[in-house]
Amino acid sequence: MNIKEMTRPECVALLKSTRLGRLACVRDNRPYVVPIHFAFGDNAIFSFSLPGKKVEWMRENPHVCLQVDDVGGDGWKSVVVDGLFEDLPRAPEVDNTIPAVDQQLPKSNHDREFAWSLLQKHANWWEPGALNLGGATPAISGSHLFYRIKIEAISGRQAFQ
Amino acid sequence: MNIKEMTRPECVALLKSTRLGRLACVRDNRPYVVPIHFAFGDNAIFSFSLPGKKVEWMRENPHVCLQVDDVGGDGWKSVVVDGLFEDLPRAPEVDNTIPAVDQQLPKSNHDREFAWSLLQKHANWWEPGALNLGGATPAISGSHLFYRIKIEAISGRQAFQ
């Protein structure tokens, strides 16, 4: 088994093709790690969550770490992202009677729409209740928090035979 | 999708049947999460590692978190273990000419042997170089650190349709 460091484009390719990752956050020098579904884009990780321990911890300490991997029969890849948690603030509802290109959305809404458009492509949602969202607009997902992880560093290692 | 808390026996069953988990550790209030292969037994997680960032961090701050999951087509299970990292100290080599039951091994060696016996059952090793170990005795794996995560708390959630 040989090991090599992955280049940034190789790491980004894995982040783009992967939807399930494990997110670690910290409180009082103790870690907590949970699985999340995410989308990568615009030098950030986008995801959503119901309220709970993970969100509480990330709001107190925004330093997080996302790990994704691809384990195959003859090798593996693993990418680690260090980043900063940011809430995506709620924005006014989109007026569906007006074409999107004609709407003057605030930047926060653009971020939210972008996150949604990426996450919407996922067939399997991790979080409970999310299956009910279907093709609904973000405005309907009242209990869900959308958030972004601003990427500070990416590294990856690959093993091959 | 319905969600329920898993009982401790349900969590333990997943830990016993799973070999790949994600381990998070902390330095300076920043998390680091990596995939590991592990074995569960005796109210502890056993694993091994080559020297590196993960081991350095865990020796400085033993609070770690291991997450394992089982994601299926119609639901998922996820178990989180909070625990304390402990090195398994090196012990005298086992004399293979004497039956194991007749050898007076120190406790640390028993732990090491136990970890090895569990990990040895794994066909696919995560760490580089580990494939070379085959059926060798622990004494041969000179560069590998064996360690234990003493379990402090276990929790789990299960989603089903």
Interface residues (C-beta under 8 A of the other chain):
Chain A: M1 N2 I3 L20 R22 L23 A24 C25 V26 N29 R30 P31 Y32 V33 V34 P35 N61 H63 V64 C65 L66 Q67 D69 V71 W76 S78 V80 D82 W126 P128 G129 A130 L131 A159
Chain B: M1 N2 I3 L20 R22 L23 A24 C25 V26 N29 R30 P31 Y32 V33 V34 P35 N61 H63 V64 C65 L66 Q67 D69 V71 W76 S78 V80 D82 W126 P128 G129 A130 L131 A159
